[in-house]
Amino acid sequence: MLALGREVTQAQRRVIRGSCWTFVNTVYKEAGYGGRQRVRVFRSKSRGPYVDADVLQPGDFLSYINHSYNRGVHSAIFVDWLDRPRREALMLSYVGGNRSKPGGYRSYLLTHVYSVIRPK
């Protein structure tokens, strides 16, 4: 999952237009993890409750409140913790909004994660 995401965003610089969710879903499908090859580990509503940080694993497809952009909802792939106590993580993400930009790596605060999907 993470290797394909790196290939798509860094080596190919491929643009996957649509939403942030579309980007993550496309990377998952191209890595061989379509609908039946996924398991939902945690599901809630955007207003909570939120997942315990110990549940998260590299490659997880997360949906969470984006504190760096108007507290809107966002989806991205969890890569690793940058600052675990603060819940700051490195994520593989696409800005969304149908922009003509490739995805990339960015840090996000993961204090309000309400959906976790993982490859089976």
Backbone as numpy.savetxt, mean C-alpha at the origin, in Angstrom:
# Nx Ny Nz CAx CAy CAz Cx Cy Cz
6.42 -9.87 -4.60 5.61 -8.69 -4.60 6.47 -7.43 -4.60
7.37 -7.35 -3.62 8.20 -6.15 -3.51 9.19 -6.04 -4.67
9.70 -7.17 -5.13 10.62 -7.14 -6.27 9.91 -6.65 -7.53
8.70 -7.12 -7.76 7.95 -6.67 -8.94 7.61 -5.19 -8.81
7.21 -4.76 -7.64 6.91 -3.35 -7.43 8.11 -2.47 -7.70
9.29 -2.90 -7.25 10.53 -2.16 -7.51 10.81 -2.12 -9.01
10.63 -3.24 -9.69 10.86 -3.32 -11.13 9.95 -2.35 -11.89
8.66 -2.38 -11.55 7.67 -1.53 -12.23 7.95 -0.05 -12.01
8.28 0.31 -10.77 8.41 1.74 -10.45 9.80 2.30 -10.69
10.84 1.52 -10.43 12.19 2.05 -10.50 12.89 1.74 -11.83
12.85 0.48 -12.25 13.54 0.10 -13.49 12.74 0.51 -14.73
11.48 0.14 -14.78 10.64 0.44 -15.94 10.09 1.86 -15.92
9.93 2.41 -14.71 9.29 3.73 -14.53 7.92 3.76 -15.22
7.23 2.60 -15.15 5.94 2.45 -15.81 4.84 3.21 -15.08
3.99 3.84 -15.84 2.85 4.57 -15.29 1.63 3.66 -15.32
1.03 3.47 -14.14 -0.22 2.72 -14.02 -1.25 3.74 -13.58
-1.97 4.27 -14.54 -2.91 5.36 -14.26 -4.17 4.86 -13.57
-4.72 5.73 -12.78 -5.95 5.43 -12.05 -5.82 5.93 -10.64
-6.27 5.12 -9.72 -6.21 5.49 -8.30 -5.02 4.78 -7.64
-4.77 5.13 -6.39 -3.74 4.44 -5.63 -4.10 2.95 -5.51
-5.40 2.67 -5.30 -5.86 1.29 -5.18 -5.61 0.53 -6.49
-5.86 1.17 -7.63 -5.63 0.55 -8.94 -4.17 0.16 -9.09
-3.27 1.04 -8.66 -1.83 0.76 -8.74 -1.48 -0.48 -7.94
-1.88 -0.52 -6.67 -1.54 -1.67 -5.82 -2.18 -2.95 -6.35
-3.43 -2.88 -6.75 -4.12 -4.04 -7.29 -3.42 -4.57 -8.54
-2.95 -3.69 -9.41 -2.24 -4.11 -10.62 -0.93 -4.80 -10.28
-0.17 -4.24 -9.35 1.09 -4.87 -8.94 0.81 -6.25 -8.36
-0.21 -6.36 -7.52 -0.58 -7.66 -6.94 -0.94 -8.67 -8.03
-1.78 -8.27 -8.97 -2.19 -9.18 -10.04 -1.01 -9.61 -10.90
-0.14 -8.66 -11.25 1.02 -9.00 -12.08 2.02 -9.88 -11.35
2.01 -9.83 -10.02 2.88 -10.70 -9.23 2.26 -12.09 -9.05
1.05 -12.29 -9.59 0.40 -13.59 -9.51 -0.56 -13.73 -8.35
-0.93 -12.60 -7.74 -1.83 -12.63 -6.60 -3.14 -11.93 -6.93
-3.93 -12.58 -7.79 -5.26 -12.08 -8.11 -6.18 -12.32 -6.93
-7.47 -12.14 -7.12 -8.45 -12.21 -6.05 -8.38 -13.43 -5.15
-8.31 -14.62 -5.71 -8.33 -15.84 -4.90 -6.98 -16.17 -4.28
-5.94 -15.47 -4.69 -4.61 -15.71 -4.13 -4.29 -14.70 -3.02
-5.33 -14.08 -2.47 -5.17 -13.09 -1.41 -6.00 -13.48 -0.21
-5.57 -13.02 0.94 -6.33 -13.21 2.16 -6.45 -11.86 2.87
-7.65 -11.55 3.34 -7.85 -10.31 4.09 -7.52 -10.61 5.55
-6.47 -9.99 6.04 -5.99 -10.22 7.40 -6.74 -9.34 8.40
-7.13 -8.14 7.97 -7.84 -7.21 8.84 -8.74 -6.34 7.98
-9.94 -6.08 8.50 -10.87 -5.20 7.77 -11.71 -4.43 8.77
-11.80 -3.15 8.55 -12.61 -2.28 9.39 -13.17 -1.18 8.49
-13.57 -0.09 9.08 -14.01 1.08 8.33 -12.94 2.15 8.45
-12.97 3.13 7.57 -11.94 4.16 7.60 -11.93 4.93 8.92
-13.02 4.90 9.66 -13.07 5.59 10.95 -12.66 4.67 12.11
-12.27 3.43 11.79 -11.75 2.52 12.80 -12.73 1.43 13.15
-12.30 0.53 14.01 -11.00 0.45 14.68 -9.87 0.16 13.71
-8.63 0.34 14.20 -7.45 0.20 13.35 -6.60 -0.99 13.78
-5.83 -1.50 12.83 -5.03 -2.70 13.04 -3.86 -2.44 14.00
-3.48 -3.47 14.73 -2.29 -3.44 15.57 -1.07 -3.49 14.63
-0.09 -2.66 14.87 1.09 -2.58 14.00 1.84 -3.90 13.89
1.75 -4.76 14.89 2.45 -6.05 14.85 1.94 -6.98 13.77
0.76 -6.71 13.25 0.16 -7.54 12.21 0.83 -7.32 10.85
1.36 -6.13 10.61 1.86 -5.75 9.29 3.13 -6.50 8.91
3.17 -6.93 7.62 4.32 -7.63 7.06 4.68 -7.01 5.72
5.97 -7.06 5.36 6.37 -6.55 4.04 5.55 -7.22 2.92
5.08 -6.39 2.00 4.27 -6.87 0.88 2.77 -6.74 1.11
2.35 -6.39 2.32 0.92 -6.24 2.59 0.32 -5.08 1.81
-0.89 -5.27 1.35 -1.69 -4.27 0.62 -2.52 -3.56 1.69
-2.17 -2.32 2.00 -2.82 -1.59 3.08 -3.73 -0.48 2.56
-4.80 -0.24 3.29 -5.63 0.94 3.10 -5.62 1.66 4.45
-5.41 2.98 4.42 -5.21 3.73 5.65 -5.53 5.21 5.44
-5.61 5.92 6.55 -5.81 7.36 6.50 -4.46 8.00 6.17
-4.45 8.82 5.14 -3.23 9.49 4.70 -3.10 10.83 5.43
-2.30 10.85 6.47 -2.13 12.05 7.28 -1.35 13.14 6.56
-0.63 12.79 5.52 0.15 13.81 4.80 -0.65 14.47 3.68
-1.87 14.02 3.44 -2.68 14.62 2.39 -4.14 14.69 2.81
-4.51 15.69 3.53 -5.89 15.99 3.92 -6.62 14.87 4.66
-5.88 13.98 5.27 -6.49 12.85 6.00 -7.45 12.04 5.12
-7.16 11.99 3.84 -7.95 11.17 2.93 -7.55 9.71 3.05
-8.26 8.85 2.37 -7.91 7.43 2.37 -6.86 7.17 1.28
-6.01 6.18 1.53 -4.94 5.86 0.60 -4.66 4.37 0.66
-4.16 3.81 -0.43 -3.72 2.42 -0.48 -2.30 2.36 -0.99
-1.50 1.47 -0.43 -0.11 1.30 -0.84 0.38 -0.06 -0.33
1.60 -0.41 -0.73 2.22 -1.68 -0.31 3.24 -1.39 0.78
3.10 -2.08 1.91 4.02 -1.93 3.03 5.37 -2.54 2.67
6.44 -1.76 2.87 7.80 -2.25 2.59 8.50 -2.58 3.91
8.62 -1.60 4.80 9.30 -1.83 6.08 9.09 -0.61 6.98
9.41 -0.78 8.25 9.34 0.32 9.18 10.56 1.23 9.04
10.33 2.52 9.03 11.40 3.51 9.10 11.62 3.92 10.55
10.52 4.07 11.29 10.55 4.40 12.70 9.37 3.69 13.35
9.60 2.49 13.80 8.53 1.63 14.31 7.76 2.27 15.47
8.43 2.85 16.48 7.67 3.45 17.58 6.72 4.57 17.12
7.10 5.34 16.13 6.23 6.40 15.60 5.23 5.88 14.58
5.43 4.61 14.16 4.62 3.97 13.11 4.80 4.66 11.76
6.03 5.06 11.50 6.38 5.63 10.20 6.97 4.50 9.34
6.40 4.33 8.14 6.79 3.20 7.30 7.16 3.65 5.90
8.01 2.87 5.27 8.32 3.03 3.86 7.27 2.26 3.09
6.63 2.94 2.13 5.55 2.35 1.36 5.83 2.48 -0.12
5.37 1.51 -0.90 5.40 1.58 -2.36 4.03 2.09 -2.76
4.01 3.26 -3.39 2.76 3.99 -3.53 2.68 4.72 -4.86
1.47 5.05 -5.25 1.18 5.87 -6.42 0.28 7.01 -5.94
0.54 8.22 -6.43 -0.21 9.38 -5.94 -1.69 9.33 -6.26
-2.09 8.60 -7.28 -3.51 8.49 -7.63 -3.96 9.67 -8.48
-5.24 9.87 -8.53 -5.80 10.97 -9.30 -5.58 10.86 -10.79
-5.32 9.64 -11.27 -5.13 9.38 -12.70 -3.94 10.17 -13.28
-2.97 10.49 -12.41 -1.81 11.26 -12.85 -0.86 10.41 -13.68
-0.16 11.04 -14.56 0.78 10.36 -15.45 2.17 10.34 -14.82
2.26 9.67 -13.66 3.52 9.55 -12.92 3.67 8.10 -12.48
4.90 7.60 -12.48 5.10 6.24 -11.95 4.97 6.24 -10.43
4.69 5.09 -9.88 4.68 4.95 -8.43 6.10 5.04 -7.91
6.24 5.03 -6.61 7.56 5.10 -6.00 7.49 4.86 -4.51
8.62 5.10 -3.85 8.73 4.88 -2.42 8.53 6.20 -1.68
7.79 6.11 -0.58 7.51 7.30 0.21 7.20 6.86 1.64
7.48 7.74 2.60 7.15 7.40 3.98 5.74 7.89 4.31
5.05 7.11 5.13 3.71 7.44 5.60 3.59 7.04 7.06
2.76 7.76 7.78 2.41 7.36 9.14 1.27 6.36 9.07
1.46 5.21 9.70 0.47 4.14 9.64 -0.23 3.98 10.99
-0.77 5.06 11.48 -1.48 5.02 12.75 -2.95 4.65 12.58
-3.46 4.74 11.35 -4.89 4.48 11.11 -5.08 3.54 9.91
-4.55 2.34 10.01 -4.69 1.33 8.96 -5.98 0.55 9.22
-6.86 0.54 8.22 -8.15 -0.13 8.41 -8.37 -1.33 7.49
-7.41 -1.64 6.62 -7.52 -2.83 5.79 -6.13 -3.38 5.49
-5.98 -4.69 5.67 -4.72 -5.37 5.39 -5.04 -6.61 4.55
-4.47 -6.66 3.35 -4.62 -7.81 2.46 -3.22 -8.37 2.22
-3.12 -9.69 2.18 -1.82 -10.35 2.06 -1.92 -11.46 1.02
-0.81 -11.71 0.29 -0.80 -12.87 -0.61 -0.97 -14.16 0.19
-1.68 -15.13 -0.38 -1.82 -16.44 0.27 -0.55 -17.22 0.13
